[in-house]
Amino acid sequence: MTRRVAVVGAGPAGLTAAYRLVERGFHVDVLEREAEAGGRTHTEHHGDGHWVDTGAGWLASFYPSTLALLDEIGQRHRLSPMPLRGGGDLLLDGRLVPTPNSVGRILGSSLLGPLDKGRFFVAMARLFATQRGDLAIDLDHDGETALDALAGFGTAARERIVRPNFEGPFFARLEQMSGALVRSWLRVLSVGTFFHVAGGMDAPWRALADLLGARTGVTVTGVETTRDGGAAVHIDGSADRYDAVVLAIPAPVAAELLTPDDRPAILSEIGYVPHVRLYAARRGAGPARSGIHVFPNDLVATVELGAGRFGAWGQVPDEWAWALACAPAASSGPLLDAPAEEVQDRIWAEARRIDPRVFPLDRADVVQLIRWPHAVPDVRPGYHARLDAFHQRPPVFFAGDWLVQPCVEGAVRSGERAAELVSGTLR
Ligand SMILES: Cc1cc2nc3c(=O)[nH]c(=O)nc-3n(C[C@H](O)[C@H](O)[C@H](O)COP(=O)(O)OP(=O)(O)OC[C@H]3O[C@@H](n4cnc5c(N)ncnc54)[C@H](O)[C@@H]3O)c2cc1C
């Protein structure tokens, strides 16, 4: 008899799990709350040739599982190399200086003295010798903070090189990240190629959801184990029985769906960082692409702007200009529920103060306020040791970026693992 599996969530984790389960001969129902699949790789379309990636903005050469999956489903052609976020300038105590984010820029940077530079390159060589390059988490460094893990790099390199390159993409302060997380990313960020996705970051995932016949606009309100060893999935007041369920959603969201008896303790220990950003675009010429990282930051941590077809977080048509302002995690939390207009006005006023080339919001043709309550897992010291001690049990399994790494590749690998666990159990 064909075994039935429900996968809750059509982000990269759930869709990968579902695809690998279908390959193994299971009957799989993918249930997605939003009208479209993709999760935090969501793209908003604003007309011909104009889209904004509101969540993930790039894939990378060090994402082997994601790239292999995109190959298999015929979506790899969408990828083209792009410059990584982190280029641009640092606004340090009112002074604008180029971000030292490549060997050439570091060597020429006025922010580090010759000794700082030497120390940085020696520390990087050591990191390369001791840290694997496949985003693997080295549990030996899990208990320490990022600051401990970076002790050998020296204060100047830590503050001027690592901090701007990490606090942008991870939305969290270096102080709160685990040493293991920072080590794994430092290793790959310095050598990776980054990819833009034609048609939007969610395009490959929407194609995969179509292939799998995913059901969108379906909110799962509860999941509970049944006496016969299966699980009941509740939707709109009715329940469906499955042999197994994969919850491919952020841990705090999964916790809400389970009864206290079925809820593993780890779910309440995993936190996520919120993130708020504002995108606007207008018809007309604008400056070439540039970005500013603000230190110390308060309401706005990065301001980026540009014009022309490529280089945006998504794509704008020719003869359009765009700008994006991102709030840091500490101010994103309170902005999640504040009235939209107030949030927009505050963020944009600050962005224009930081970079006067940002156009006024009332002259924008497109304004997109983006609010993620669960942007990325909050990977603090001790995080992976807790995960390591957690063993998934039937009939409810978990997938999601919180189980591996806070990125698309982490989500894809978690989906592959969940599929293996389910098939190992139900065989
Ligand atoms: C602003 C931002 C920028 C990012 N930048 C990058 C980047 O450049 N590169 C990168 O690799 N990663 C990036 N990430 C992280 C990346 O997007 C995530 O790690 C990845 O999308 C996680 O995939 P997932 O499948 O685990 O979860 P999600 O993508 O969140 O998917 C979970 C799905 O479950 C659905 N769901 C939730 N509850 C229910 C329910 N009750 N019933 C049914 N469905 C439900 C949700 O609607 C969602 O579609 C970024 C994230 C954000 C927010």
The ligand as an SDF file (V2000), in Angstrom:
LIG
                    3D

 53 58  0  0  0  0  0  0  0  0999 V2000
   15.0580   39.0150    4.0640 C   0  0  0  0  0  0  0  0  0  0  0  0
   15.7010   37.6530    3.9020 C   0  0  0  0  0  0  0  0  0  0  0  0
   16.8360   37.5210    3.1130 C   0  0  0  0  0  0  0  0  0  0  0  0
   17.4570   36.2680    2.9600 C   0  0  0  0  0  0  0  0  0  0  0  0
   18.5380   36.1600    2.1320 N   0  0  0  0  0  0  0  0  0  0  0  0
   19.0040   34.9240    1.8330 C   0  0  0  0  0  0  0  0  0  0  0  0
   19.9490   34.7590    0.7810 C   0  0  0  0  0  0  0  0  0  0  0  0
   20.3150   35.7260    0.1040 O   0  0  0  0  0  0  0  0  0  0  0  0
   20.4090   33.4960    0.5200 N   0  0  0  0  0  0  0  0  0  0  0  0
   19.9580   32.4130    1.2170 C   0  0  0  0  0  0  0  0  0  0  0  0
   20.4080   31.2980    0.9390 O   0  0  0  0  0  0  0  0  0  0  0  0
   19.0230   32.5380    2.1980 N   0  0  0  0  0  0  0  0  0  0  0  0
   18.5240   33.7650    2.5010 C   0  0  0  0  0  0  0  0  0  0  0  0
   17.5290   33.8940    3.4200 N   0  0  0  0  0  0  0  0  0  0  0  0
   17.0840   32.6960    4.1700 C   0  0  0  0  0  0  0  0  0  0  0  0
   16.2110   31.7720    3.3200 C   0  0  0  0  0  0  0  0  0  0  0  0
   15.1920   32.5030    2.6820 O   0  0  0  0  0  0  0  0  0  0  0  0
   15.5950   30.7240    4.2610 C   0  0  0  0  0  0  0  0  0  0  0  0
   16.6430   30.0950    4.9670 O   0  0  0  0  0  0  0  0  0  0  0  0
   14.8090   29.6420    3.4980 C   0  0  0  0  0  0  0  0  0  0  0  0
   13.7900   30.2060    2.7080 O   0  0  0  0  0  0  0  0  0  0  0  0
   14.1970   28.7020    4.5240 C   0  0  0  0  0  0  0  0  0  0  0  0
   13.4010   27.7500    3.8630 O   0  0  0  0  0  0  0  0  0  0  0  0
   12.3490   26.8650    4.6670 P   0  0  0  0  0  0  0  0  0  0  0  0
   11.7020   26.0050    3.6820 O   0  0  0  0  0  0  0  0  0  0  0  0
   13.0250   26.3000    5.8460 O   0  0  0  0  0  0  0  0  0  0  0  0
   11.2800   27.9210    5.2760 O   0  0  0  0  0  0  0  0  0  0  0  0
   10.3680   28.9570    4.5170 P   0  0  0  0  0  0  0  0  0  0  0  0
   11.0260   29.4480    3.2890 O   0  0  0  0  0  0  0  0  0  0  0  0
    9.9710   29.9670    5.5430 O   0  0  0  0  0  0  0  0  0  0  0  0
    9.0780   28.1040    4.0910 O   0  0  0  0  0  0  0  0  0  0  0  0
    8.1040   27.7270    5.0490 C   0  0  0  0  0  0  0  0  0  0  0  0
    6.7300   27.7200    4.3730 C   0  0  0  0  0  0  0  0  0  0  0  0
    5.7850   27.2130    5.2990 O   0  0  0  0  0  0  0  0  0  0  0  0
    4.5610   27.9210    5.1320 C   0  0  0  0  0  0  0  0  0  0  0  0
    3.7580   27.7540    6.3560 N   0  0  0  0  0  0  0  0  0  0  0  0
    4.0260   28.2490    7.5940 C   0  0  0  0  0  0  0  0  0  0  0  0
    3.0400   27.8970    8.4510 N   0  0  0  0  0  0  0  0  0  0  0  0
    2.1760   27.1340    7.7590 C   0  0  0  0  0  0  0  0  0  0  0  0
    0.9560   26.4670    8.1210 C   0  0  0  0  0  0  0  0  0  0  0  0
    0.4530   26.5070    9.3480 N   0  0  0  0  0  0  0  0  0  0  0  0
    0.3010   25.7730    7.1460 N   0  0  0  0  0  0  0  0  0  0  0  0
    0.7910   25.7120    5.8850 C   0  0  0  0  0  0  0  0  0  0  0  0
    1.9350   26.3360    5.5050 N   0  0  0  0  0  0  0  0  0  0  0  0
    2.6190   27.0380    6.4290 C   0  0  0  0  0  0  0  0  0  0  0  0
    5.0470   29.3380    4.8900 C   0  0  0  0  0  0  0  0  0  0  0  0
    4.0430   30.1280    4.2820 O   0  0  0  0  0  0  0  0  0  0  0  0
    6.2540   29.1090    3.9870 C   0  0  0  0  0  0  0  0  0  0  0  0
    5.9030   29.1090    2.6220 O   0  0  0  0  0  0  0  0  0  0  0  0
   16.8990   35.1340    3.6180 C   0  0  0  0  0  0  0  0  0  0  0  0
   15.7530   35.2640    4.3970 C   0  0  0  0  0  0  0  0  0  0  0  0
   15.1480   36.5080    4.5380 C   0  0  0  0  0  0  0  0  0  0  0  0
   13.8930   36.6300    5.3590 C   0  0  0  0  0  0  0  0  0  0  0  0
  1  2  1  0
  2  3  1  0
  2 52  2  0
  3  4  2  0
  4  5  1  0
  4 50  1  0
  5  6  2  0
  6  7  1  0
  6 13  1  0
  7  8  2  0
  7  9  1  0
  9 10  1  0
 10 11  2  0
 10 12  1  0
 12 13  2  0
 13 14  1  0
 14 15  1  0
 14 50  1  0
 15 16  1  0
 16 17  1  0
 16 18  1  0
 18 19  1  0
 18 20  1  0
 20 21  1  0
 20 22  1  0
 22 23  1  0
 23 24  1  0
 24 25  2  0
 24 26  1  0
 24 27  1  0
 27 28  1  0
 28 29  2  0
 28 30  1  0
 28 31  1  0
 31 32  1  0
 32 33  1  0
 33 34  1  0
 33 48  1  0
 34 35  1  0
 35 36  1  0
 35 46  1  0
 36 37  1  0
 36 45  1  0
 37 38  2  0
 38 39  1  0
 39 40  1  0
 39 45  2  0
 40 41  1  0
 40 42  2  0
 42 43  1  0
 43 44  2  0
 44 45  1  0
 46 47  1  0
 46 48  1  0
 48 49  1  0
 50 51  2  0
 51 52  1  0
 52 53  1  0
M  END
$$$$
